[in-house]
Amino acid sequence: MKLSLPPGVSAAAMSAAFTDFASVVGAQWVLATDEDRQTYTDHFALDESRHAPAGAVVPSSVDEVREVVRIANKHRIPLWPISRGKNFGYGGAAPRLKGSVVLDLSRMKKIEVDVENGTVLVEPGVGFYDLHDYLRKNNIPLWISVPGNSWGSVAGNALDRGVGYTSYGDHTSKVCGLEVVLPDGDLVRTGMGAMDGAPTWQLYRYGFGPAWDQMFVQSNFGVVTKLGLWLMPEPESVYAIDMELDKPEDLGWMVDVLAEFRRDGTLQQAPSIGNWLRAAAVLTKRSDWYDKPGLLPDSVINAIRQRFGIGWWSASLRLYGYRDVNRAYADVITKRISAAGKVEIKTKEWERGTPVPPDPFMGYPITFPLQNANWYGGRAAHVGFSPVLPPRGDLAMEQFRRTHAIYTRYGFDYHASFAMGERHLTNVNQVLFDKDSPEMVKQANAMFIELVDDATRHRYGEYRTHLDYMDLVASTYDFNDHALRRLNEKVKAALDPNGIIAPGKNGIWSPGYEGERA
């Protein structure tokens, strides 16, 4: 992939910056060949060239990061920080602004665990497999919460509000203390970390005065070089309740039951209610079932369900803690669900002292859910659409019917789930497509825009999105003529007047780049 330059940057300035970067990190860690640039594109993007980087620089320490940021200011080179670049479906390693230099933090892999208090301090390059292996190798009785793509970064996932399978699955809510390089190269620690050497950095989030951790979540206000996270102490027991729901309409009453359990604390874990394609797309390809154009007929959907023994919807609940407490809660939950509607329920129990199975609900990293991108074959890809709505069954059913109708109109097989938060419901849709089909790529883009438009009309906002749609989604947060965007960009202008750190990320543009807003 040939060199792309960001607006206002000459080839000479970029070359000088690469030379200066090499003096800090070593020439072998400045990656600026055509092959290097191709490595940092988003292979799931509708058009990879829209987010082509100029190259990458790969520091190994916070001091090197600070020097790289200072050099970027000197030459006015925009940087795009990534932890490991595995945020598939949302942009991967590619920058929002074409021609940016990727600031790849994957070499920074330090891990510090406080076993007694159940916390960890990680650098951005630490992946979920890395942390899992570290805990097991050192016989540390703490569990991590993993997302469906465990190739990714522990810190990066939390900073983009990623979610996992256990009761610690709201990863951002478990963040406690950051170390951040600001856009001018200054270094700050948040919370109790602002007191040099404080033993409470990962124990108390707020410190004294304003609490800044969330300022650096889904933002471009700095480069996070260390992140504190709370981990789950290994429980005495894990009680599993797996359910199959036979009809699309079963979604409504199940949402109402689970919402009540989440509000009153009976259920600490955030369950996800997923449709039949979530399982089928991981285990098979569409061509295994159907070789004709158009939507899958009900007869094929029924055959898929019968083969895998799954419902139209499936849901998995997990209880973590003391055995007797789990069993008591499980009895309450299963009786309430059985009384609410027809459902097939399977239960099982794990107890401490027995082998921990390779199960994401038990903190075991996985990557197999990525297989779903290959449903249509070809150069497989997907993009995620995830609006947030109130946790009500009737609203969930309305959202399902409208969204399903949009999928049907554009000729895409419906792939979705509804994830239950404490006080909200996230409708996670996977738009699967084959990049070798120009028509399918065109339709995927048009369908995504219509999905956003439909959700916006009902005042449902997305909680994260792909690079291509960051400005679109940011524009839907429109109270008082987009006051939140104005606030974000005032902060950006104050902290980063040269527009060095991730211009355009999540719709936040730096001074001088306003014309780049999509």
N, C-alpha and C positions, 0 to 999 in steps of 0.2 A: 504494500500500500504506500503510495507516494506521500511525500511530506505535505501536510496541510498547515497553514498558519492562521492563528487567531486574528481578528480584526486589529489593525493598527500595529502589528508586529512584523518587522522585516525579517527576511531570511538571515541577514547578517546579525541581527539582535538574537535570533534563536540560536544561531551557531555559537555566538559568544556566550550565551547562557549555558549551552551544553558543555562548553569548555570549562566554565566556572563550576558547574555541577560536578564535573569529573574531578576537579581538584579537591572536592570535599568527600565524595563517595567512592572515588576510583573510577577509571575509565570503563572498566568492565560492568559497572552498575549504572551507566548512562546508556539507555537502549533506544537507538534512533535509526535503525535500519528499516527498510520496507517490511521485512519479516517481523521485526519487533513491533512496529506499529500495528500490523495485522493482529498480533497476539492480544493487543489491548482494545480491540473493537468489541462491540456487543454482537455476538453471533446470533442472538435471538431477535435483533432489531429488524424492523420492517425494511430499513435502508441503512446498512452499516456505515456507509460513507458520510452520513449526516453527523456522526459523532466520532469521526476519525481523529485520533490524537496526533500530536507532532512527535511524540516519543514518550519515554518514561525515565524517571530517575528513582533509584531504589536505595534509600538510606538505611542504616542499620542501628541508629541511635537517635535519641531526642536531640542531642547536640548537632548531629548531621541534619536533622529535619529543620532546626532553627537556621542553620547556614543556608540550606536550600531555599527556604522562604525569603531570607534576606537577599539572596541572589536574584530570585524571581522578582522582587520589588525593584531591584537595580535595573533590570532589563525589561520590566513590565510584562513578564511572562505569566499567564494564568496557569495555576496548578489545579489538578483534579485529584484530591486525596482518595485513595482506596485502601482498605485493610487487606483483603485478599482478592477482591474483584469477582466474587462468586455470587453476586446478588442477581441471579438469573431471573429473567422475566421483568426486571426493573431497570436493567442497563448494564449489568455485569461490571466490567472494568472501564467501560468507555466514558468519556467526559460528556457533559451536557453541551459545552461550547466546543465546537470543532476547532482543532489546532491547539487545544490545551496540552500541557505536559502532565502525564499521569504521575502523581506522587505515590509510588507503590511502597506501602509500609509492611509488606509481607515478610521482610527479613527480621522484623522486630518481634521476638517471640518469647520474651521473658514472662515467667509465671511465678507469682508469690501467693501462697495459700496460708491463711490463718485457720488452722484446723479447729481450734477451740471455738471460734466465733462463726465459723462457716462462711468465710468470705474468700475472694480471690482478687488479685490485682493482675491484670493481663495487659500486654502490649497488643497492638492491632493485628500482628501477624499470627497470633495464637488462634488456631482453628478448633472446632468442637472435638475433632479426633485427637488433636494435641492435648487438650485439657482432660479429656476422658482418659487417655493413656497415662497422663501424668498422675492423675488421682489413683488409678488402678496400680500402677507401678510402685507407688509409694504407700499403698495400703491405706489411703485416706478415705474415711467413711463419709464422703460427701458425694452427692449426685449433681450432675448438670442437667439443665433442660435443653433439649436439642430441637432445631427446626427440621423440616423435611429435607432440606439440603444442608447436610452437616459438613460439606467441604468448606463452608463459609467461615468467617471470622466471628469469634465470640463477641468482641467489641463492636465490630461493624454491624452485626445483626441487632444488637441492643440499640445502637445509634440510629437505626432505621426503623425502630419499633417493630422488629421481627418478633415472632411468637414461636413457642415450643409446646411440647406435649404434656409436661407435668404441671403441678400446681404452682411452679415457679415460671410458667410459660410466658407470662407477660414480662419479657426480658427487660424492657425499659424501666419498668417499675422496680426492678431489683438493682438498678444502677446506684452506686454510692461512692461518689468521689471520682473526679477526672483530673488528668494532667493534660493541658492544652497548650499548643504553640499558637499564639495569636498571629494575625496576618502581618504584623510588623516584626515578627520573630521573637517577641517577648514570650515568657513562659509563666503560666498560672496554674495553680492547683485549686480546685473548688472544694467547698464544704470545709471540713476540719483539716483538709490538706493545706489550707492557707496558713496553718500554724506549722512551721517547719518541724518535722519529726513527730507530729501528733500520732499517738497510737490509735486514735479513733477515726482515722480518715475513711475507712471502709465500714464504720459502725454507725455513724450519725450523719445523715445526708446534708443537713442544713448549714452547719457552721454558725457564723455570726453575720447578720445582715442579709442581703439578698442571696438566694440559693441559685446557682448558675448551671447546675448539671443539665437541666432540660433545655437550656439555651443552645447547647451544642448538639442536641438531638435533631436530626433531619434539617440541619442548618449548614450554612457555609461561613460561620463566624470564627472558625479556628480549626486546627488539626489536632485531633485527640491522639495522644501518644501513650496514655495509660488509662485504664478504666477499671473501677472497682465494681464487683458484682457479688450479690448474696447467693449462696448455694444452699441446696436442700440437704440437711442431715439425712443420712441413710435411714429410711423408716423401718419400723419393726415389721410392717406389713404393707402390701399393695393389693387392693381389692379391685378386680376388673369387672365391669358391667358392660357387655357389648350387646348392641340392639340392632335389629333389622326391622325396618318399617315398610309395609307392603305397598302403600299408595302415596302418590305425591301429596295428597291432602293431609297426610299424617304429620307433615312438617309443622302445621299450625299448633296443634295441641302439644306436641313435643317441645316446641319453643316455650310455650307458656309454663309447662312443668319445670323445665330446666332453669328458666329465668327465676322462678320462685326459689329454687334450691341455691342458685348463685347469690341472690339477694340476702337470704337468711344465713348464708355461710355453711349450709349443709354440704355443698359441693365447692371445694376450693379450686379444683382444676377447671380449665375452660374447655368444655367439650365442643366438638365440631360435628355437625350433621351434614354428611356428604352424600351426593347422589351416586347412582350405580356406576357412572363413567369414571369416577375417581379411582375405583378399584380396577375396572376393566382396562383403562388406559395404561396402567402400570404393568399389568400382567400380559396384555396382548396388544396387537395393532388392529386398526379398523379393518384392514384387508383380510384378517383372519376370519372375519364375520360376514363381510358384505363387500361385493365388488362392483356395485352399481352407484351411479351418481345420486345425489339427493340425501335427505335425512335417513337415518336408520329407522326402519319400520318397527312397530311395537313387537312383532314376532321375533325380530332379532334381539331387541332389548330383553325380551322375556327369556330367550335362549341364553343370553349372557348372564342374566341373574340366576337362572337355574344352574348353569355350570358352576358358578362360584358360590352359590348358596347365599346370595345377598339380596337385600330389599331394594325398593326404589330409593330409599334413603338408608344410610347406616350411621350409627352414633356409638361412640366409645367413651365411657366414663371411667375415671380412676379415683380411688380413695387412697390417701397416703397417711400413714401414722401408726397408732397403736392398733393391734389386731382386734381387740374387743370393741374399740370405738368404731373402727372401719366396718365391722360386721353389723353393728347397731345402725349406723347410717345407711349401709347397703340394704338392710331390711326395710327401712323407711322409704328409701328411694325406689326400690323395685315394687313395693306394694302400691305406692302412689302412681308410678308409671303404668302398671298393669291395670289399675282402676280407671286411668284416663283414656286408654285406647288399646287397640289390638297391636301387639308387638311381640316379636320373638326375642327373648332375653337369654343370654348365656353369661355365666359368671365363672370366675376362677380367682385363686388367691396365691400370692407369693409371700413367703415369710423369710425374714432375715436368717442367714445361716445356710440357706439353700443357694445353688448357683443363680446368678442374675442372668436372665435370658437376654439375647440380643434384640431388645425391644425398645423403641424410642420412648415409650411411656415409662421406661426404667432408666432413662438417661443414656441410652446407648445410641451413638451416632449412626445415621443412615444417609443414603443417597438415592435409594431406589425410587422415591416418588418422582425424581426428575425424568424417569422413563416415560411419564405420561405425555411429554412433549412429542414423542414419536408416534402418537396415535394415527396421524395422517400419513406418516412416512416422509420420504424426501429429506430435505434439510429441515429437520424438525425444529419448531420454535413455539413459544407461547408468550403471552403478555397477561399480567394480572390486573383485574378490575375488582376493587374491594371497597364498596361504600359502607358506611356505618349508619345503622338505623336503631330505633328503640326496640327493646327486647319483647315484642308483642307478637303472638302467633298470627293474628289477622294481618298485621303489617308485613310479616315475613311471607305469608302466602301471597299477598298482593305483589310484593317485590319479586317473588319467584315467578308468578304468572306473567308479569310484564317482561321480565328479563328472558324467560324461556321463550316468549313470543318473539322477542328480538332475535335471539339465536336462530329460531326457526325461520324467520323471514330472510335472514342472511345465509341460511343453509349450513349452519355450524351445529355440531352435536353439543348438547348442553352439558357443561362440566362445572359444577359449583358446589359450594358448601356454605353453611351458616355457622359461624363460630361464636359461642356464647361468652361474652365478657361478664363482669360483675354487674354492670348497669347498661350494657349495650350489646348489639348484635352486629357482627361484621359479615357481610355477604361476599365471600371470596369466590370470584369467578376466574376460571382459566380459559382464555381465548387461545385455543390450540390451532396451529396452522402449518402448512407446508410452504417454506420459503421458495421452493422451486416452482410454485404456482403463482405467477404474477396476479392472476385474478383473485386467488385466495388471499394474497397479501393485501390487495386493494380492499377486498371485502372486510378483512379483519380490522383494518384501520377505520373504515366507515362504521362498522358495527361498534367499535370501541367508543368512537365519538358519540354515537347515538346512546350507548349505555350511560355515558357520563351525563349527557343531556337529560335523559329520563330520570336519573337519580337526582340531578339538580332541581328539576321541576318539583320533586317531592322533598327537597331540602335535605337530601342525604349527601354528605361529602365523603370523598375517598380519603383513606388514612395514609396511603403511599401510592406511588405510581411510577411508571416507566419514564425514562428521559424524554421520550417524544411527547409526553402529555403533561409534563410538569407545569407549563404555563397554563394549559387548559384547566387543569384541576385547581391551580392556585386562583384562577379567575372566578371559580365557583364560590369561593369564600368572599362574599360580596357585601357584607354588612357595612353600612356607611361608606359606600363607594370604595370598597376594598381597603378599609382602614388598616386591617392586619398586614396586608402587603406593604402599605406605606410605612408602617412601624418597622417591619422587618428590614426594609430597604434604608430607613434612617439609621438603624443600628449598623447595617452593612456599610453604609457610607462612612460612618464614624470610625469603625474598626478597620476597614479595608478600603481606604480611598483609592488605592491603585487597582482594585479589583483582582487581587492575586488568588484568593482561595475560592475555587469552584463557582465561578460566575454562572448564574442561572439555575443553580441547584434548587429544586422545589419552588421554582418561580421567583427566587430572590436574586435580582440583578444588581450588579455593581455600577457606580457612576461610570459613564462612558460606554456602557454596554446596553443601554436602554433599547436601542434599535434592534437588538437580538431577540427581544421577547417575541415568541411565536404568535 
